[in-house]
């Protein structure tokens, strides 16, 4: 072994209970201390330590930590004036922009709870998510205002109302751009049919007008560390969309754990290339909260564009680049990369999908930095494991448990018998990053949180040194470019088509996205529908990444004796389509 099995800083008893500690790189602690603060304090503390340092860099528009904290205070005051009180939910429908960062922190400082929603969600999906979280306010892109307003109006019983206004606050990409681009952006947006500005009014106020007109002065959140901070959409263990309730302490703890995992990080000196979507829990914690914790500049990218990211790396010289395997693979495939200088990149944590060895090796050769794979889930804020950044990595594993995190492999039958090394079972974890539970879903919570453990619903094994290998997902999730797609949700849409009697959706391997949905359907007697027609129907009722790449019409679907469709049989034996 390349790492000794004894470490003088850890007691023999601790090493016996957590053998993976012997493989931590020097400087990584066994335990972390979680400060008793609310999440918005990460931004305030950074403003007090590094007031004039750039906190956000959005295509050249820069915001210092002091300016960010002032904007958060002003918007928090405006939200309180609109009636937001401790525990009120506010939904956030924004891409990775300064508007997201300011709004997220301001909602928490006002005492509210953030419910993040993908900007790609269609009205049908919005109705489900908003119906679960029941936000008093929704903050969204100007392009989405009609969709969000319609979804809010469709919910029964009606959503709680703010003191005044429609309940929708809007902002556009142009609000965050540097002066020159702010002039040019409308011209480009008009050409592309995307120019739909919403003028500021009392009914639908503009986010940055609220900030400009907001009350001055320092505000402190009335929430406590153990209060919910975030309701993050997830399919949980059943694939039915629900919201994981993550507390302030959960999110702060995971940011501190990530910081502990990178002991050579330099507080107040680094910058991070942030191309992950912040409405996704991985992007939120690793790319937004961790940089706030250490005073790193966030170089924000509103969407993944390999050429734009390459230019941003050249312009800003970031040291940190968290991402998904697709990010690194697409940069390697880009012809312009061979002439670019990416040597500033020191460390990358890849998550959301398996990291191919060829991509890992190629990107490390290109940058001279370290690219390691991690593992986590929404219910754990999300990071529970990662390979050491500068220590021993083991191919085919997602690494070791984070500090203050325990992990066990238990039998699938009872979930109570701890399995020996290398034996496959269900992964369960515990630590300060584990959620409070599913929002207003006590039965689902009781099924997932048992005896102090989070049962992940994922199948894996650990070797004798604690390195975790993911074998399979028990939840039938399809992971498209790091984003979860729940088969049942796609199946429900297909079954609503008048020609479809049955539907089953599985993941199909895709070189670029990792997986894409593939649908198998059985038509009703005498009904007709082509695959293209069914794909078009899905496109009208689902976010783009959820739409099946292929639809195959079958005469029947493989089933168990009780009538449950065998998805695994579809992936292992595709069979023959209906003639």
ROSE-840784 format. One record per residue (C-alpha): residue number from 1; residue in one letter; x, y, z. Coordinates in steps of 0.1 Angstrom, whole numbers. Layout:
N
> nr;rest;x;y;z
> NUM;A;X;Y;Z
...
END
This chain:
579
> nr;rest;x;y;z
> 1;X;0;0;0
> 2;X;12;35;-8
> 3;X;-3;50;24
> 4;X;7;37;59
> 5;X;-20;19;79
> 6;X;-12;39;110
> 7;X;-14;76;116
> 8;X;0;91;148
> 9;X;-27;118;149
> 10;X;-55;92;150
> 11;X;-60;67;178
> 12;X;-59;30;172
> 13;X;-95;28;183
> 14;X;-105;54;158
> 15;X;-86;37;130
> 16;X;-103;4;138
> 17;X;-137;20;135
> 18;X;-128;41;105
> 19;X;-100;24;86
> 20;X;-102;49;58
> 21;X;-86;76;81
> 22;X;-52;59;75
> 23;X;-55;69;38
> 24;X;-64;105;43
> 25;X;-37;128;29
> 26;X;-18;148;55
> 27;X;-37;177;69
> 28;X;-72;162;65
> 29;X;-88;158;99
> 30;X;-110;129;111
> 31;X;-136;154;124
> 32;X;-147;189;115
> 33;X;-162;216;137
> 34;X;-195;229;122
> 35;X;-199;266;131
> 36;X;-234;274;146
> 37;X;-243;299;118
> 38;X;-269;303;91
> 39;X;-257;298;55
> 40;X;-259;335;47
> 41;X;-232;341;73
> 42;X;-207;326;49
> 43;X;-211;356;27
> 44;X;-210;381;56
> 45;X;-179;365;72
> 46;X;-161;367;38
> 47;X;-171;403;35
> 48;X;-156;411;69
> 49;X;-124;393;61
> 50;X;-119;402;24
> 51;X;-142;432;17
> 52;X;-125;444;-14
> 53;X;-118;410;-29
> 54;X;-139;400;-60
> 55;X;-166;376;-49
> 56;X;-184;372;-83
> 57;X;-170;375;-118
> 58;X;-198;372;-144
> 59;X;-184;376;-179
> 60;X;-163;405;-167
> 61;X;-188;421;-143
> 62;X;-173;420;-109
> 63;X;-189;422;-74
> 64;X;-167;424;-43
> 65;X;-176;406;-11
> 66;X;-186;438;6
> 67;X;-209;448;-23
> 68;X;-224;413;-23
> 69;X;-232;414;14
> 70;X;-248;449;10
> 71;X;-269;436;-18
> 72;X;-280;406;3
> 73;X;-290;429;32
> 74;X;-310;452;9
> 75;X;-328;424;-8
> 76;X;-335;406;25
> 77;X;-351;438;37
> 78;X;-372;441;6
> 79;X;-383;405;10
> 80;X;-393;412;46
> 81;X;-413;442;34
> 82;X;-431;418;10
> 83;X;-441;397;39
> 84;X;-414;370;40
> 85;X;-411;356;76
> 86;X;-392;329;92
> 87;X;-400;296;75
> 88;X;-417;310;44
> 89;X;-406;294;12
> 90;X;-394;313;-18
> 91;X;-388;294;-51
> 92;X;-357;303;-72
> 93;X;-358;297;-109
> 94;X;-324;311;-121
> 95;X;-293;299;-138
> 96;X;-258;303;-124
> 97;X;-256;341;-123
> 98;X;-250;368;-96
> 99;X;-287;371;-93
> 100;X;-289;335;-80
> 101;X;-262;341;-54
> 102;X;-277;373;-41
> 103;X;-313;359;-41
> 104;X;-303;327;-24
> 105;X;-284;344;4
> 106;X;-311;371;8
> 107;X;-339;347;12
> 108;X;-320;330;40
> 109;X;-311;363;56
> 110;X;-348;373;56
> 111;X;-355;340;74
> 112;X;-370;322;44
> 113;X;-364;288;30
> 114;X;-352;285;-6
> 115;X;-369;260;-30
> 116;X;-346;257;-60
> 117;X;-362;249;-94
> 118;X;-346;242;-127
> 119;X;-352;270;-152
> 120;X;-358;243;-177
> 121;X;-389;230;-159
> 122;X;-421;232;-179
> 123;X;-455;243;-165
> 124;X;-466;208;-156
> 125;X;-434;201;-136
> 126;X;-436;235;-120
> 127;X;-471;227;-108
> 128;X;-458;196;-90
> 129;X;-428;213;-74
> 130;X;-446;245;-63
> 131;X;-475;225;-50
> 132;X;-451;206;-27
> 133;X;-432;235;-14
> 134;X;-460;262;-16
> 135;X;-437;293;-19
> 136;X;-450;327;-10
> 137;X;-428;343;-36
> 138;X;-410;331;-68
> 139;X;-379;347;-82
> 140;X;-373;338;-119
> 141;X;-358;348;-152
> 142;X;-379;373;-172
> 143;X;-383;346;-199
> 144;X;-401;324;-174
> 145;X;-425;349;-159
> 146;X;-456;337;-178
> 147;X;-448;301;-171
> 148;X;-442;306;-134
> 149;X;-473;328;-130
> 150;X;-495;302;-148
> 151;X;-481;274;-126
> 152;X;-486;294;-94
> 153;X;-522;302;-104
> 154;X;-530;266;-111
> 155;X;-522;253;-76
> 156;X;-551;243;-53
> 157;X;-555;255;-26
> 158;X;-540;289;-37
> 159;X;-505;297;-26
> 160;X;-499;321;2
> 161;X;-498;357;-10
> 162;X;-472;384;-4
> 163;X;-482;417;11
> 164;X;-484;432;-24
> 165;X;-476;422;-60
> 166;X;-483;390;-79
> 167;X;-459;368;-60
> 168;X;-433;368;-89
> 169;X;-401;388;-89
> 170;X;-382;389;-122
> 171;X;-347;395;-135
> 172;X;-329;391;-168
> 173;X;-294;380;-178
> 174;X;-288;416;-189
> 175;X;-292;428;-153
> 176;X;-260;410;-144
> 177;X;-238;419;-174
> 178;X;-210;444;-176
> 179;X;-220;478;-192
> 180;X;-209;470;-228
> 181;X;-225;436;-229
> 182;X;-257;450;-213
> 183;X;-261;472;-244
> 184;X;-253;444;-269
> 185;X;-272;416;-253
> 186;X;-307;428;-263
> 187;X;-297;428;-299
> 188;X;-285;392;-298
> 189;X;-315;381;-277
> 190;X;-339;397;-303
> 191;X;-322;378;-331
> 192;X;-326;346;-312
> 193;X;-362;352;-302
> 194;X;-352;354;-265
> 195;X;-358;390;-257
> 196;X;-388;392;-234
> 197;X;-380;418;-208
> 198;X;-404;423;-179
> 199;X;-406;460;-169
> 200;X;-404;468;-132
> 201;X;-438;473;-116
> 202;X;-454;468;-82
> 203;X;-471;437;-96
> 204;X;-439;421;-109
> 205;X;-409;439;-95
> 206;X;-374;436;-109
> 207;X;-349;419;-85
> 208;X;-322;445;-89
> 209;X;-346;474;-86
> 210;X;-357;459;-52
> 211;X;-320;457;-43
> 212;X;-314;494;-53
> 213;X;-345;506;-34
> 214;X;-341;482;-5
> 215;X;-335;494;31
> 216;X;-300;501;41
> 217;X;-284;486;72
> 218;X;-272;453;85
> 219;X;-298;425;89
> 220;X;-294;392;107
> 221;X;-313;361;99
> 222;X;-340;351;124
> 223;X;-335;315;115
> 224;X;-314;290;135
> 225;X;-287;266;123
> 226;X;-311;236;125
> 227;X;-339;253;106
> 228;X;-345;243;70
> 229;X;-325;264;46
> 230;X;-331;246;13
> 231;X;-358;224;-2
> 232;X;-341;205;-30
> 233;X;-361;185;-55
> 234;X;-352;148;-56
> 235;X;-367;115;-65
> 236;X;-356;100;-32
> 237;X;-357;62;-29
> 238;X;-389;58;-49
> 239;X;-385;80;-80
> 240;X;-415;101;-70
> 241;X;-404;138;-70
> 242;X;-402;153;-35
> 243;X;-381;179;-17
> 244;X;-352;171;6
> 245;X;-351;195;35
> 246;X;-315;206;42
> 247;X;-308;227;72
> 248;X;-284;256;75
> 249;X;-261;232;95
> 250;X;-263;205;68
> 251;X;-251;229;41
> 252;X;-225;247;62
> 253;X;-211;213;73
> 254;X;-207;200;38
> 255;X;-189;232;27
> 256;X;-166;228;57
> 257;X;-160;191;49
> 258;X;-150;200;13
> 259;X;-126;226;26
> 260;X;-111;201;50
> 261;X;-106;177;20
> 262;X;-85;203;3
> 263;X;-59;211;30
> 264;X;-37;230;6
> 265;X;-65;255;-3
> 266;X;-55;291;3
> 267;X;-83;312;18
> 268;X;-87;346;3
> 269;X;-63;338;-26
> 270;X;-81;314;-50
> 271;X;-108;315;-77
> 272;X;-132;288;-89
> 273;X;-146;282;-124
> 274;X;-183;277;-117
> 275;X;-201;262;-146
> 276;X;-222;238;-126
> 277;X;-259;248;-123
> 278;X;-265;263;-88
> 279;X;-301;249;-88
> 280;X;-284;215;-86
> 281;X;-272;206;-51
> 282;X;-237;196;-63
> 283;X;-232;230;-79
> 284;X;-248;248;-50
> 285;X;-225;234;-24
> 286;X;-192;227;-41
> 287;X;-192;257;-65
> 288;X;-210;283;-45
> 289;X;-209;277;-8
> 290;X;-174;263;-6
> 291;X;-159;293;-24
> 292;X;-179;316;-1
> 293;X;-164;298;29
> 294;X;-128;303;18
> 295;X;-132;337;1
> 296;X;-126;324;-34
> 297;X;-138;343;-65
> 298;X;-166;326;-83
> 299;X;-162;328;-121
> 300;X;-198;323;-131
> 301;X;-209;306;-163
> 302;X;-247;308;-169
> 303;X;-246;275;-189
> 304;X;-221;250;-201
> 305;X;-204;262;-233
> 306;X;-169;246;-237
> 307;X;-155;275;-258
> 308;X;-168;301;-234
> 309;X;-153;282;-205
> 310;X;-120;279;-222
> 311;X;-119;316;-227
> 312;X;-129;322;-190
> 313;X;-101;300;-178
> 314;X;-76;319;-199
> 315;X;-90;353;-186
> 316;X;-94;345;-149
> 317;X;-68;318;-143
> 318;X;-89;298;-117
> 319;X;-73;272;-94
> 320;X;-105;253;-87
> 321;X;-128;237;-113
> 322;X;-156;215;-99
> 323;X;-177;198;-126
> 324;X;-192;168;-142
> 325;X;-173;143;-164
> 326;X;-189;158;-195
> 327;X;-172;192;-188
> 328;X;-138;178;-188
> 329;X;-144;154;-217
> 330;X;-158;182;-239
> 331;X;-128;205;-232
> 332;X;-105;176;-241
> 333;X;-124;172;-274
> 334;X;-124;209;-283
> 335;X;-98;216;-310
> 336;X;-90;250;-295
> 337;X;-79;234;-262
> 338;X;-45;223;-277
> 339;X;-35;260;-280
> 340;X;-49;270;-246
> 341;X;-31;273;-212
> 342;X;-50;256;-185
> 343;X;-21;252;-161
> 344;X;-37;274;-135
> 345;X;-61;246;-126
> 346;X;-50;228;-94
> 347;X;-79;208;-82
> 348;X;-112;195;-96
> 349;X;-138;174;-79
> 350;X;-160;155;-104
> 351;X;-194;144;-95
> 352;X;-229;136;-107
> 353;X;-218;107;-130
> 354;X;-189;82;-132
> 355;X;-155;97;-143
> 356;X;-139;77;-171
> 357;X;-102;70;-165
> 358;X;-92;84;-200
> 359;X;-109;117;-192
> 360;X;-92;119;-158
> 361;X;-58;111;-172
> 362;X;-62;134;-202
> 363;X;-74;164;-182
> 364;X;-46;160;-156
> 365;X;-20;159;-184
> 366;X;-36;190;-199
> 367;X;-37;211;-167
> 368;X;-10;196;-144
> 369;X;-37;197;-117
> 370;X;-56;169;-100
> 371;X;-90;156;-110
> 372;X;-107;133;-86
> 373;X;-141;116;-85
> 374;X;-165;120;-56
> 375;X;-199;106;-46
> 376;X;-229;120;-29
> 377;X;-267;125;-30
> 378;X;-291;153;-26
> 379;X;-301;140;8
> 380;X;-265;145;20
> 381;X;-260;181;9
> 382;X;-246;162;-13
> 383;X;-209;151;-8
> 384;X;-202;120;13
> 385;X;-171;106;-4
> 386;X;-142;116;-26
> 387;X;-108;103;-36
> 388;X;-79;121;-20
> 389;X;-68;151;-41
> 390;X;-31;146;-35
> 391;X;-32;112;-19
> 392;X;-39;77;-31
> 393;X;-67;73;-56
> 394;X;-81;39;-65
> 395;X;-94;33;-100
> 396;X;-131;24;-101
> 397;X;-139;38;-67
> 398;X;-154;71;-56
> 399;X;-129;73;-27
> 400;X;-132;76;10
> 401;X;-158;90;34
> 402;X;-155;128;42
> 403;X;-144;139;76
> 404;X;-171;134;103
> 405;X;-188;109;79
> 406;X;-194;72;86
> 407;X;-203;47;59
> 408;X;-214;11;60
> 409;X;-225;-16;35
> 410;X;-255;-35;48
> 411;X;-275;-64;35
> 412;X;-303;-57;11
> 413;X;-328;-79;29
> 414;X;-329;-62;63
> 415;X;-306;-32;60
> 416;X;-292;-41;95
> 417;X;-264;-66;89
> 418;X;-231;-50;82
> 419;X;-213;-67;54
> 420;X;-176;-75;52
> 421;X;-152;-58;28
> 422;X;-158;-63;-9
> 423;X;-193;-77;-4
> 424;X;-221;-59;-23
> 425;X;-250;-44;-4
> 426;X;-268;-11;2
> 427;X;-247;20;11
> 428;X;-257;38;42
> 429;X;-241;70;56
> 430;X;-243;93;85
> 431;X;-228;127;93
> 432;X;-237;164;99
> 433;X;-245;168;62
> 434;X;-275;144;62
> 435;X;-308;160;56
> 436;X;-336;167;81
> 437;X;-360;146;60
> 438;X;-383;149;31
> 439;X;-405;180;33
> 440;X;-439;170;47
> 441;X;-433;134;37
> 442;X;-430;115;71
> 443;X;-435;80;56
> 444;X;-408;86;30
> 445;X;-385;101;56
> 446;X;-389;71;79
> 447;X;-381;47;51
> 448;X;-349;66;42
> 449;X;-336;78;76
> 450;X;-334;48;100
> 451;X;-315;44;133
> 452;X;-295;75;126
> 453;X;-284;64;91
> 454;X;-293;76;57
> 455;X;-301;47;34
> 456;X;-289;59;0
> 457;X;-308;34;-22
> 458;X;-274;28;-40
> 459;X;-257;-5;-41
> 460;X;-219;-8;-36
> 461;X;-190;-23;-18
> 462;X;-161;-11;3
> 463;X;-126;-25;4
> 464;X;-108;-31;36
> 465;X;-93;4;35
> 466;X;-127;21;31
> 467;X;-126;30;-6
> 468;X;-162;28;-19
> 469;X;-172;13;-52
> 470;X;-207;20;-67
> 471;X;-221;-11;-82
> 472;X;-256;-1;-92
> 473;X;-284;23;-84
> 474;X;-313;8;-66
> 475;X;-336;37;-76
> 476;X;-336;33;-114
> 477;X;-325;68;-118
> 478;X;-312;80;-152
> 479;X;-283;105;-149
> 480;X;-282;128;-179
> 481;X;-251;151;-177
> 482;X;-252;148;-140
> 483;X;-289;156;-136
> 484;X;-314;130;-123
> 485;X;-342;119;-145
> 486;X;-368;98;-129
> 487;X;-382;71;-152
> 488;X;-417;72;-137
> 489;X;-420;109;-145
> 490;X;-413;103;-182
> 491;X;-435;72;-182
> 492;X;-464;92;-167
> 493;X;-462;117;-196
> 494;X;-461;90;-222
> 495;X;-491;72;-208
> 496;X;-511;104;-210
> 497;X;-508;102;-248
> 498;X;-541;88;-261
> 499;X;-523;61;-282
> 500;X;-501;47;-254
> 501;X;-513;19;-232
> 502;X;-480;11;-214
> 503;X;-446;27;-211
> 504;X;-412;20;-195
> 505;X;-382;42;-195
> 506;X;-346;32;-190
> 507;X;-312;48;-193
> 508;X;-292;43;-225
> 509;X;-254;49;-225
> 510;X;-243;81;-242
> 511;X;-207;91;-247
> 512;X;-214;128;-241
> 513;X;-241;128;-215
> 514;X;-234;96;-197
> 515;X;-269;84;-201
> 516;X;-301;95;-220
> 517;X;-336;82;-215
> 518;X;-349;55;-239
> 519;X;-386;47;-239
> 520;X;-404;14;-247
> 521;X;-442;17;-253
> 522;X;-471;-5;-260
> 523;X;-499;11;-280
> 524;X;-536;8;-274
> 525;X;-555;-16;-297
> 526;X;-561;0;-331
> 527;X;-542;31;-321
> 528;X;-512;45;-341
> 529;X;-483;67;-331
> 530;X;-448;70;-345
> 531;X;-417;73;-323
> 532;X;-412;108;-336
> 533;X;-447;118;-326
> 534;X;-442;104;-291
> 535;X;-409;122;-288
> 536;X;-425;155;-299
> 537;X;-453;149;-273
> 538;X;-426;144;-246
> 539;X;-408;175;-257
> 540;X;-440;196;-251
> 541;X;-444;182;-216
> 542;X;-409;176;-202
> 543;X;-377;195;-198
> 544;X;-353;189;-227
> 545;X;-329;166;-208
> 546;X;-358;144;-198
> 547;X;-371;138;-233
> 548;X;-363;102;-246
> 549;X;-336;101;-272
> 550;X;-353;70;-287
> 551;X;-388;56;-284
> 552;X;-394;19;-294
> 553;X;-429;5;-299
> 554;X;-433;-30;-286
> 555;X;-461;-55;-287
> 556;X;-455;-62;-250
> 557;X;-431;-53;-221
> 558;X;-413;-79;-199
> 559;X;-430;-82;-165
> 560;X;-428;-101;-133
> 561;X;-456;-124;-123
> 562;X;-473;-96;-104
> 563;X;-472;-73;-135
> 564;X;-443;-51;-127
> 565;X;-422;-41;-157
> 566;X;-387;-55;-156
> 567;X;-366;-24;-166
> 568;X;-334;-44;-163
> 569;X;-347;-69;-188
> 570;X;-352;-41;-213
> 571;X;-316;-29;-209
> 572;X;-300;-64;-210
> 573;X;-322;-78;-238
> 574;X;-336;-51;-260
> 575;X;-356;-76;-280
> 576;X;-374;-68;-311
> 577;X;-396;-38;-318
> 578;X;-432;-43;-330
> 579;X;-433;-48;-368
END
